[in-house]
Amino acid sequence: MYLDHIVHHITKKPLETAEDWKAKGLHAVVGGRHTHWGTYNALLYTKISYIEWLALEHEEVANHANHPLVDLLLHDLKTGPGFGTICIRTTTIDELCKQLEEKGIETSGVLHAERKTTSGLVRKWKMLFVKEEVSDALPTPFFIEWQESDEERYRLLREDGTIEASNLELTISSCEFHVHNPREVMDKWQGYFGMKEHDGRTLLLSNTQLVFKQLETGTKERLASIYISGSDKEEDIIYEQAVYRFR
């Protein structure tokens, strides 16, 4: 299983966010609109995954979207921006849905989604969520299956300017989660998805590490920081209450 992307809930507009990160020397772009969700986004691609900065465009539409990702965005923005959740890429989402339900895990069922890019192209994909109440507890990762293969998708993204050569030098090497009971969360995710464990606090995806640490302050369990390698930077950037560590 591969980390597909990280969802960062923001209060800024996507255009402003893309410009902020361009000013930091990173090629970020405005993604497009999810017209049925009332949201829009900006994107920063890396070699095999990406960061999605997700924002509300039409709150009334979002309030009636009845979509797990939008419900999480609405919940979290009540207390401010920050990392929301992570998405894992699969090529067998229908089989995964069946496997989870055979384990007695209630899911959203496979959902179909699309967004219109700034160039007018419509990108389509399928999504799958574990059904759970939106709260301050750590959200379970959700899954995505893209309409195109990874090779075709990245080719199209290079052609439309979403990806430049500099993006392909970057890697999200680690994601650090702060939770009340790291062992409990790790056991839950292993039971659901069969992730391999590394050192008592780390679960492994094919392209990144998921590290779990004890939550020291506050009550909200969330992704707290991500580590990005391949840049000429060596600094921590705090952006919209989320920590990006370039190493």
C-alpha positions as CSV (number, residue, x, y, z in Angstrom):
1,M,0.0,0.0,0.0
2,Y,1.2,3.5,-0.9
3,L,0.6,6.9,0.7
4,D,-1.3,8.7,-2.0
5,H,-1.8,12.1,-0.3
6,I,-2.1,14.1,2.8
7,V,-5.1,16.3,3.4
8,H,-4.3,19.6,5.1
9,H,-7.4,21.7,6.0
10,I,-6.8,25.4,5.3
11,T,-8.6,28.7,5.8
12,K,-6.7,30.5,3.0
13,K,-7.8,30.3,-0.6
14,P,-6.0,27.8,-2.8
15,L,-4.6,30.5,-5.1
16,E,-3.0,32.2,-2.1
17,T,-1.7,28.9,-0.7
18,A,-0.1,28.0,-4.0
19,E,1.6,31.4,-4.2
20,D,2.8,31.1,-0.6
21,W,4.6,27.8,-1.4
22,K,5.9,29.1,-4.7
23,A,7.5,31.9,-2.7
24,K,9.2,29.2,-0.6
25,G,10.7,27.7,-3.7
26,L,8.3,24.8,-4.2
27,H,6.1,24.2,-7.2
28,A,2.6,24.2,-5.9
29,V,-0.5,24.7,-8.0
30,V,-4.2,25.4,-7.7
31,G,-5.9,22.0,-8.2
32,G,-9.6,22.6,-8.9
33,R,-13.1,22.5,-7.6
34,H,-15.2,19.6,-6.1
35,T,-18.5,21.2,-7.2
36,H,-20.7,18.7,-5.4
37,W,-18.8,19.1,-2.1
38,G,-18.4,22.9,-2.0
39,T,-14.6,22.6,-1.7
40,Y,-11.6,23.5,-3.7
41,N,-7.9,22.8,-3.3
42,A,-4.2,23.5,-4.0
43,L,-1.6,20.8,-4.6
44,L,2.0,20.0,-4.1
45,Y,3.2,16.8,-5.8
46,T,6.2,14.7,-4.8
47,K,7.8,11.8,-6.5
48,I,5.0,9.3,-5.6
49,S,2.5,11.2,-3.4
50,Y,1.2,14.7,-2.8
51,I,-0.1,17.2,-0.4
52,E,-3.7,18.5,-0.8
53,W,-4.6,21.8,0.8
54,L,-8.4,21.6,1.1
55,A,-10.6,24.6,1.7
56,L,-14.2,25.5,1.8
57,E,-15.5,27.4,-1.2
58,H,-19.3,27.1,-0.7
59,E,-20.1,26.3,2.9
60,E,-23.8,25.8,2.2
61,V,-23.0,23.1,-0.4
62,A,-20.5,21.5,2.0
63,N,-23.0,21.4,4.8
64,H,-25.3,19.3,2.6
65,A,-22.6,17.2,0.9
66,N,-22.9,14.2,3.3
67,H,-19.4,13.1,2.5
68,P,-16.9,11.8,5.1
69,L,-14.0,14.0,3.9
70,V,-16.1,17.2,3.9
71,D,-17.6,16.3,7.3
72,L,-14.1,16.1,8.7
73,L,-13.1,19.4,7.1
74,L,-16.2,21.1,8.6
75,H,-15.5,19.6,12.0
76,D,-11.8,20.5,12.1
77,L,-12.2,24.0,10.9
78,K,-14.3,24.9,13.9
79,T,-11.0,24.9,15.9
80,G,-8.8,26.1,13.1
81,P,-6.7,24.8,10.2
82,G,-4.3,21.8,10.3
83,F,-3.6,18.4,9.0
84,G,-6.8,16.3,8.6
85,T,-6.1,12.8,7.5
86,I,-4.1,10.6,5.0
87,C,-5.2,8.7,1.9
88,I,-3.8,5.4,0.8
89,R,-3.7,4.4,-2.9
90,T,-5.0,1.1,-4.1
91,T,-5.8,-0.6,-7.4
92,T,-8.3,-3.0,-5.9
93,I,-10.7,-0.8,-4.0
94,D,-13.8,-3.0,-4.6
95,E,-11.9,-6.0,-3.3
96,L,-10.7,-4.0,-0.3
97,C,-14.2,-2.9,0.5
98,K,-15.3,-6.5,0.4
99,Q,-12.4,-7.6,2.7
100,L,-13.2,-5.0,5.3
101,E,-16.8,-5.8,5.4
102,E,-16.0,-9.5,5.8
103,K,-14.1,-8.5,8.9
104,G,-17.3,-6.8,10.2
105,I,-15.9,-3.3,9.5
106,E,-18.6,-1.0,8.3
107,T,-17.6,1.2,5.3
108,S,-19.0,3.9,3.2
109,G,-19.1,1.6,0.2
110,V,-17.1,2.6,-2.9
111,L,-17.8,6.3,-3.7
112,H,-17.3,7.9,-7.1
113,A,-15.7,11.4,-7.2
114,E,-14.4,13.9,-9.6
115,R,-13.1,17.5,-9.8
116,K,-12.7,20.0,-12.5
117,T,-9.2,21.3,-13.0
118,T,-8.3,24.9,-13.8
119,S,-7.8,23.8,-17.4
120,G,-11.3,22.4,-17.6
121,L,-10.2,18.7,-17.5
122,V,-12.4,16.4,-15.3
123,R,-10.4,14.0,-13.2
124,K,-12.2,11.0,-11.8
125,W,-11.5,8.5,-9.0
126,K,-13.1,6.1,-6.5
127,M,-12.9,6.5,-2.7
128,L,-13.5,4.2,0.3
129,F,-13.9,5.2,4.0
130,V,-14.3,3.2,7.2
131,K,-17.6,4.4,8.6
132,E,-16.9,6.3,11.9
133,E,-18.2,9.3,13.8
134,V,-16.3,12.5,13.0
135,S,-14.6,13.6,16.2
136,D,-11.3,14.6,17.8
137,A,-10.2,11.0,17.6
138,L,-7.6,10.2,14.9
139,P,-9.5,9.5,11.6
140,T,-8.8,6.2,10.0
141,P,-7.0,6.6,6.6
142,F,-9.3,6.5,3.6
143,F,-8.5,4.8,0.2
144,I,-8.4,6.0,-3.4
145,E,-8.3,4.3,-6.7
146,W,-7.5,6.6,-9.7
147,Q,-9.1,6.2,-13.1
148,E,-5.7,6.2,-14.8
149,S,-2.6,4.2,-13.9
150,D,0.1,6.1,-11.9
151,E,2.2,6.4,-15.1
152,E,-0.6,7.9,-17.1
153,R,-1.7,10.2,-14.3
154,Y,1.7,11.6,-13.8
155,R,2.2,12.0,-17.5
156,L,-0.9,14.1,-17.7
157,L,0.1,16.1,-14.6
158,R,3.4,16.9,-16.2
159,E,1.7,17.9,-19.4
160,D,-0.6,20.3,-17.7
161,G,2.1,21.9,-15.5
162,T,1.0,20.5,-12.2
163,I,4.3,18.6,-11.9
164,E,7.7,20.0,-12.7
165,A,11.1,18.2,-12.5
166,S,11.7,19.7,-9.0
167,N,8.5,17.9,-7.7
168,L,9.9,14.5,-8.6
169,E,13.0,15.1,-6.3
170,L,10.7,15.3,-3.2
171,T,9.6,12.4,-1.0
172,I,7.3,12.4,2.0
173,S,9.5,10.1,4.1
174,S,7.5,10.1,7.3
175,C,4.2,11.2,8.9
176,E,4.1,11.7,12.6
177,F,0.8,11.3,14.4
178,H,0.0,12.4,18.0
179,V,-2.5,10.2,19.7
180,H,-3.6,9.3,23.3
181,N,-2.8,5.6,22.9
182,P,-0.2,4.8,20.2
183,R,-0.4,1.1,20.7
184,E,-4.2,1.0,20.4
185,V,-4.2,3.0,17.2
186,M,-1.4,0.9,15.6
187,D,-3.2,-2.4,16.5
188,K,-6.4,-1.1,15.0
189,W,-4.8,0.0,11.7
190,Q,-2.9,-3.3,11.5
191,G,-6.1,-5.3,12.1
192,Y,-7.9,-3.3,9.4
193,F,-5.2,-3.1,6.7
194,G,-2.4,-5.5,7.6
195,M,0.3,-2.9,7.7
196,K,3.8,-4.1,8.8
197,E,5.2,-2.8,12.1
198,H,8.8,-1.6,12.4
199,D,10.0,-0.5,15.8
200,G,7.1,-0.5,18.2
201,R,5.9,2.9,17.2
202,T,6.0,2.8,13.4
203,L,3.8,1.3,10.7
204,L,5.2,0.9,7.2
205,L,3.7,1.8,3.8
206,S,5.6,1.1,0.7
207,N,6.7,4.7,0.3
208,T,6.6,6.2,3.8
209,Q,6.6,5.6,7.5
210,L,3.7,6.3,9.9
211,V,5.1,7.2,13.3
212,F,2.8,7.3,16.4
213,K,3.7,9.4,19.4
214,Q,2.0,10.2,22.7
215,L,-0.2,13.2,22.6
216,E,1.2,15.6,25.2
217,T,-1.2,18.5,25.1
218,G,-4.8,19.0,24.0
219,T,-7.4,16.4,23.1
220,K,-7.4,16.3,19.3
221,E,-5.6,13.3,17.8
222,R,-4.2,14.2,14.3
223,L,-1.3,14.0,12.0
224,A,1.1,16.6,13.6
225,S,4.0,16.8,11.2
226,I,5.4,15.4,8.0
227,Y,9.0,15.0,6.9
228,I,10.0,15.8,3.3
229,S,13.3,14.8,1.8
230,G,14.9,15.7,-1.5
231,S,14.8,19.5,-1.1
232,D,17.8,21.8,-0.7
233,K,16.0,23.1,2.4
234,E,16.7,22.1,6.0
235,E,14.1,23.8,8.0
236,D,10.7,23.5,9.7
237,I,7.9,25.4,8.1
238,I,4.7,25.9,10.1
239,Y,1.9,26.6,7.7
240,E,-1.8,26.9,8.7
241,Q,-1.1,25.2,12.0
242,A,0.7,22.2,10.4
243,V,4.4,21.4,10.6
244,Y,6.4,20.6,7.5
245,R,10.0,19.4,8.2
246,F,12.4,19.5,5.3
247,R,15.4,17.3,5.9
